[in-house]
Amino acid sequence: MGTANGVADLRGGIDLGGTKIEAIVVNADNKVLGSARHPTPISGSPADVAKEMAAAMGEAAKAAGTTPNALKGVGVGSPGAINAANGTVASARNLPGWDGSFELGPTLSEQLGTPVFLGNDVQVGIDAEFELGAGRPYHSLIGVFWGTGVGGGLILDGKLWKGRGGAGEIGHMVVERGGRKCPCGNKGCLEAYAGRAAMEARARAKIKDGHKSDLIKIMEHKGRERFTSAIWAAAVEQGDDLAVKLIDEAVVALGVGIASAMNLLDVPAVLIGGGLGVRFGEPYVEKIKAEMADHLFPGHQPPDVHLVGLGDLGGALGAALLARG
Amino acid sequence: MGTANGVADLRGGIDLGGTKIEAIVVNADNKVLGSARHPTPISGSPADVAKEMAAAMGEAAKAAGTTPNALKGVGVGSPGAINAANGTVASARNLPGWDGSFELGPTLSEQLGTPVFLGNDVQVGIDAEFELGAGRPYHSLIGVFWGTGVGGGLILDGKLWKGRGGAGEIGHMVVERGGRKCPCGNKGCLEAYAGRAAMEARARAKIKDGHKSDLIKIMEHKGRERFTSAIWAAAVEQGDDLAVKLIDEAVVALGVGIASAMNLLDVPAVLIGGGLGVRFGEPYVEKIKAEMADHLFPGHQPPDVHLVGLGDLGGALGAALLARG
C-alpha cells in the first residue's frame, strides 16, 4: 500500500475508440493528473493499436509527473468482445485487422510494466457516470450512449448489470417491427434510426437520390470524411432539412426505445451520453424525455433524464476505475 | 418454531385473479396439502372480495386438515398497486369497486387469525417458477405471462427485480412505433397485439365489420361471455381464419418484445406462462422462440425458452412463498 498521495495510488485509464485513444492518469480521488489523446491507427494490426495505446499512456503519465510502470495499474475500455480473465479482445470490427482475438491485456501490460484490466467501453463509461458523474444520486439507472451506434448500460442496485456479458444493447431493442435495416443485420432496431452510422448511410442514400442537403458540403468544409457529431449539429443548426428530419427521427426512436426499457426495469434515472448526446446536449435531452412520455407505462412514475456529467472523459475515467484492483 | 412437519410450518397462498380466487395450503416443502377455488365476485366491494378470499382459504385449510388461524401465515398475490408494508391494494381495476385503496392485508389477517403478506400477482408467479418451477436451473430469467394482459417479471441474479415497484411491464414495451392502441392508453405496446383483452376487442370489431369467424359461436356454445384462452385455442384448432390471424400476430409481437428485453438484459432463460401461454403450450413456445430469433442481437447467445412448470398453481404457490416471513 502506498501513502494517500503516493505514486502507488495513481492509476491509468485508456478509452479505446474507433477514432481516438484517450489516456489519463488519476489519483486515488479520481482526479485527472495527466492526459493524452492519440488518433486510433486506421490501418495495420491490433499490435499497432496496442503500441499507440502504450505511447498515449506514456505521455499521460509524463504529464502527471510519473511513468507507466509506477502506476498501480491501467484500465482499458475497449469495443469488441472482452475476456477480462485472460485479457483478450475479439471482433473489435471498428479497429484495424481486429476481426479475430488479440491478447491486448498481456501485450499492453508488458509494454507498460504494470497490470492491465480490460472492460467493455460502454460498460466502463456507465460505471464512471454512476460513481463520479450524473448518476451519483441514483442506485439504479439506464445509460444510453447515442453515437456511431447506440450503446447502453444498466446499473441495477449499485452494480453494473452484464447479463451473460453482453447486456445493455438498448440500441438493438426493436422500435418498429419490420422497420429499417440496422447495421447489426436485424430490422427495426433503435440504432437503425438513431445511430450516427445508420443515419449517415441513410442521408448519403437520400442525397444520391436527389435530396438537397448541405451535410456533404459541411463535412468537406471541416476536412472530414464522415458525418461527425459536429457536422450533424452544424447542419441542424443551419436548418438543413434532411439533417433536421433524420435527427428528429432519431429523437423519436430514442424516446420509444428508452421508454420500453423503462417499462421493463422501472429505474429512477436515465443518462444520455455518446458523441451525439453530448454534442446536442440539454435541449435534446429534453426532446428525448418528451418523446418518452408517450410510451412510458401509465402506472409508473417517469424517471429523471439527464445528460451525462463527465462528457468525453467518462470512458477513460471508467477505465481507470477498473484498475483499482 | 414448530417441528418439521408441525402445523406451525404450514402456510397459505391465495392467488387473487379477475375471474377466480385460488387458495392453497402448503407444507415446509411447498407441497400442496389442500386447495379451493372460488369465483371472484363480479359486483360489490373490496370487502366482499376479501370475504370470498377468507372463505376459500378456510376451505383449503380444511382440506389440509387444519384451520387458517393455525397457519404460520398467508401470502396473497394480487393485481393492482400493492403496498406490502401497510397491507393496502389500490387501483385493482379488474376487481369490483376497487378503484381506490383497500386494507386487504389487515382485513384478511383479522378474518383468518394469522399474518397476511401481500405481493404483486405477476411477481409472485415468477418467483414461484424461479424457486419451484421451470426457472430452477437458472440464476436469472425473464418471465412472460401471456393472458388477458401481457405481464412479466424479472429474476436477476437470484432476486426478483422490482425497480421502483412496477418493473416487468414487458407487455408495455413498444413493438411498433405509432402502432395499435393498447388498453393502457399508449400505442404499439406488445399487449396491444398479444393481450387476450386487446385481441378480443379487435376480433369483435372485425366480426362487426363483417369478417367471418366462429369465435362468438364457440363462446356461446361454451356458455361464456368472453373469449377465454380455451375459446381461442378451440377456434385456432378448427382453423378459424380470424383467430389464426390474431394469434399469429400475437406470436410475432411476443417474439419482438421478448427479443428486445433479451437484448437489454442478456439473461439465459425466458419462461412463457399465463392463460394463453399455458393453454397453447409447447408448440407455441417454439413459435415464439422462432420469432425471437429474427430480433435477438447477433452478438448474443440465444436464451433457453420454456413453458412455465407450475401451470395454474404458480400464482398461489408464489403467494405461499411470501408467507415464509
Interface residues (C-beta under 8 A of the other chain):
Chain A: A81 S91 S140 G152 L154 L156 W161 K162 G163 R164 G165 G166 A167 G168 E169 I170 H172 M173 V174 V175 E176 R177 G179 C184 G185 N186 K187 G188 V252 A253 V256 G257 A259 S260 A261 N263 L264 L265 D266 V267 P268 D294 H295 L296 F297 P298 G299 H300 Q301
Chain B: A81 S91 S140 G152 L154 L156 W161 K162 G163 R164 G165 G166 A167 G168 E169 I170 H172 M173 V174 V175 E176 R177 G179 C184 G185 N186 K187 G188 V252 A253 V256 G257 A259 S260 A261 N263 L264 L265 D266 V267 P268 D294 H295 L296 F297 P298 G299 H300 Q301
